[in-house]
Amino acid sequence: MLPSVRDLDMSTPRHWRIELGHDRWAKFTYARPAGGALRLLGSISRGMQVGALAQTQDGQYVQVNGDHVTSLPGGQVRRALALLKEAAPRCSPTRSPPPERAVAVTVKRRRTIVRPDPSNADPQRHDT
């Protein structure tokens, strides 16, 4: 099984950058039926060449952009995936620890201002 989302950043133009996971390939193409001709793996890029990484039924790696499928050099992609799998244990995503207890929220009643009723005003008092 492939790691869910890992990033192998080899930033030189001759190397492939691969990111695995649904959220990566969904930027470039639509979901394919299970057991179909393509198994979507993630995204792949090298320079300006960017798209979804998929594997055909016969094991060939391809780049998918919408409905356009481009063949990729299998050896280079397999090498990049092997390096990605090696780096996977070291690059595990950090998660924040779960809160120890629920946060208590106190809702206070809203303060209301009571204004004196002018009809009950003191007739002897005159404000100047």
C-alpha positions, -999 to +999 in steps of 0.1 A: +000+000+000+013+035-009+017+062+017-013+085+018+004+119+013+041+122+011+063+147-007+096+139-023+111+172-034+139+169-057+139+204-070+162+200-100+145+200-134+157+164-142+139+149-112+102+142-107+083+156-077+056+132-066+028+138-040+005+109-033-031+110-023-066+118-035-064+155-028-033+157-051-047+141-082-081+157-079-066+190-090-059+176-124-086+150-133-118+134-123-123+101-104-122+070-125-144+039-118-128+013-096-112-015-116-110+008-147-081+014-170-063+038-147-055+038-110-049+073-098-021+077-073-013+114-068+003+142-087+036+144-105+056+173-118+089+181-134+095+217-144+064+230-161+051+195-167+024+189-141-005+165-138-021+136-120+000+104-116-018+072-126-009+036-134-024+016-162-036-020-158-004-032-174+018-012-149+028+017-171+029+051-154+011+080-171+004+116-165-033+126-167-047+161-173-085+159-177-089+133-204-054+137-219-031+108-210+007+111-215+031+082-211+059+087-185+094+071-183+086+042-160+121+037-146+124+073-134+089+073-119+096+039-101+129+053-088+111+084-075+084+063-059+110+040-042+127+071-028+094+083-016+086+051+002+121+052+019+114+087+031+079+080+043+087+069+078+109+100+083+083+124+069+053+113+088+029+142+092+027+156+127-007+157+143-017+179+172-025+159+203-061+155+212-074+179+238-072+164+273-108+175+281-135+194+264-134+232+265-160+247+288-180+275+273-200+298+296-228+318+280-236+349+301-269+366+299-268+399+280-269+430+301-300+452+295-303+488+303-335+498+321-345+534+313-368+553+336-403+557+324-409+594+316-445+592+328-433+583+363-408+611+364-406+633+395-425+665+388-404+684+413-371+676+395-361+697+366-329+690+346-312+721+333 
